[in-house]
Amino acid sequence: MAYYYSGGNGRGGGFLASLPTVTKNLIIINVIIFIATLINQGFMITTFALYYPTSPFFHWWQVITHMFMHGGFWHIFFNMYTLLIFGGVVERIIGSRKFLLFYFICGLGAVALHLGVEYLQMLSYMDGAAQGSTAALQNIEAIKYTPTVGASGAIYGVLMGYAMLFPESRMTLLFPPITLSAKWMVVAFAAIELVTGVTGWASGIAHFAHLGGMLIGWLMILGWRKRGVLFDQNRL
């Protein structure tokens, strides 16, 4: 989902060297891991992508490491482009320490909702399997052996954070070229993810992970704002 933003409420990321520390290092680490995946895809995917907890490929560290894995050039390009443009702005406003916490908790929130939805699916499929449904068995195997990769859950949290900080700034999708305020753009994103997730349209994308990242991003910014520490870079 490609887009750019405009408006006087925040400044863009600029060149990589001018980015704040956390945003810059997150981009660098993601690129390094992507190159490593190109070199040895089998090992990287089975070791660091996220698998369902009952999968033989599951390891506890995957809830973190999958955030640095990507499924192809365009996947990492759009995620890092978004982080470059919006992450730098959010980090400058709330501070590097708070942004690092924000990023990873959004990512963990994405994992929680994604795995929660898969758990509910597994319960349904297990009932079908108990009744002898071959399709249900196939769906169980698909959940257990399909890896989840990408920083998208955390990135959607960053987008939510930006929209809450600069709700009236203008964002324009490149495809299609629609311009909306940031607050309405993230509402549109959330609606699209919810509809596609519930209907199963555009399969192969962790729609509920995106929603989880947005939800946690909204709750964290709201919580910091209510406590009066959102702009205090020394308090979490």
N, C-alpha and C positions, 0 to 999 in steps of 0.2 A: 504494500500500500504506500505509494510514493506521494510526497507532499512537500511543500515548503511553507514558511510562515512569513508574515510581515506585520509591522506595527511597532510603535514606539515604546511598548511596555518592557521589552527585553532586548538584549543584544544576542546575535547569532554566535555560533561557536568559532567561526573563522578557521584558520589553519590549525592542524593538530598540535603544533608546538605552543599555540596560544591558549589551548584548552586548560581548564583547571585540572588538578592532579588526578582525581579519581576517574573522571570521564576519560581523560587521555589514557590512563593505565588500563581501564576496562577495554577500551578499543584495541590497544596493543595486545593484551592477553588474548582477546577473542581472535584476532588475526593470527597470532602464533599458534593457537589451538587449531584453527581452521587449516593452516598449512600442515600441521602435524597429522590432521585427519586425512588430508590429501595423500600424504606419504604412506600412512598405514591405517586405512579406513577400518578394516576389520577389528583390529585391536582397540582403536580409539572408541568406536561405537559400542562394542560389547563391554568395555570397561567404564566409560565415562558418560554415555547417554543414559537417560532415565528409563528404567524398566519397572513394570508393575511389581510390587513387593513379593509376590509369590513366584515370580519368574526366576529361573536358575541363573539368569544374568544380573539380577539385582544386587547392588551394593549400596550401603548406606550413604556413601559420599556422592552418589549420583544425583541426590536432590540439590546439590550445589554445582557439581561439574557439568551437568547437562546445560546449564545457563551459558556455558562458553562453547558449546558444540553447535554446529550449523549444518544444514542438509544440502547446501550448495551455494554457489556464488551469490545469486540474487537474494537468498535468505540472509546471509551475513551482510550483504551490501545495504539492504534496506534497514536492517536492525541497527547497524553501526551508523548509517546516515542519520537515523532518528536520534540515536544517542549523541552524535556529534552536534546536531542542531539544537536539541532540546535539553539534553543532559547537562551541557555546559552552562546553560542559562539557569537551570534549577540549582545546580551545585553552587554557582556564584551567589545565589540568593540565600540558600539555607546553610551553606558551608560544607566543606568536603567531608568532615566526619559524619554529619547528619545525612548527607547525600549517600554515602557508602552504606549506612544502615538502611536508609530508605530503599535503595536499589535491591539489596539482598532480601529484605523482608517482603518486598513486592514479589520478588522471584519465588520465595518460599510460599507466599500466599497463592501464587499461580499453581505451584506444585500441589498444594493442599486441595484446591478446588478440582484440579484435573484428576488427581487420584481418587478424590471423593466421588466424582461422577463415574469414573471407571469402576469403583467398588459397587456402586448401585447397578451398573450394567452387569457386572459379574454375578450379582445376586439373581438378577433376572435370567441370565444365561444358564446359571447353575440349576435353576428350577426347570428350564427347558431341557437341559442335558439329562436331568433325572427322569424326565419323561421320554427319553430316547431321541431327542432332536439332534440330528447331525449338524444342522446349521448352528445350534447353540454351542456345541462342542468346538466348532470351527471359530466362532466368535470368541470363546474363552481363550483359545490358543492365540488368536490374533492380538488380544489384549496383553497376554503374557509375553509375547515375543516381538511386539512392535516397540521400537525405541522412540522416545520423545527427546527432541533436541531443540535448542534455541534459547536466546535471551528475550524472546518476545514477551513473556509474562512480565519480566522486570521492565522492559521497554514500555509496555502499555501503562505500567505504573508511573513511569517518568512522564509520559504524555498526560496522564491524569494530573500529576503534580504541576506540570506546566500550565494546564488549563485552569487549575485552581489558583495559581499565582497570578496569571495574566488572562483572565476569562474573556476579555474583550479584544485581545489581539487577534489578528486575522490569519487564518490558515487556509491554504489552497491546495486541494488535491491536484496532482498532475494528471491522473487518469481516474475519473473524468475531471476536468478543470472547474471544480466547484469551490467557491470561497465561502467560509463560514467563520464565525467567531470561535475561538478555541473551546469555549464551554459547550457550544452546540456541536462542534466537530467530535468531541469525545463522546457526547451523547449518541451521535450517529454511529460511531465506532462500536460502542457498547451494544446498541440495538442490532447492528449487523452481526456481531459475534454471538449474541443470544439467539437470534433467529437461525443462523447457520449451525450453531451448536445443537439446538433442539431438533431441527429438521434433518440434520446429517448432511446437508448440502455442503459442498466444498470439503469433502472428506480428506483426511491426511493432515489437517490443521488442528492444533489443540485450542479450539475456540474457548473452552471453559478456562484454560490456563490464562488466556488473555483477559478474560473477565475477572479472574481471581487477582491478577496483578493490578487491574484498574480499581477493584474494590478495596484492596489493601492500601493502595496509593491514596485513595479518597479518604479512608479512615485515618491514615497516619497524618496527612496534612490537616484534616479537620481536628484531630486530637491535639496536634502541636499548636494550632491556631487558638483553640479554646483555652489551652493552658498558657497562652501568651508567650510561647517560646519558639514560634515558627521562625522568626527572624533573629533569634538569639543563637549565634553559631556556637556558643559554648555550653548550651543546655539542650539535652535531648528530651 
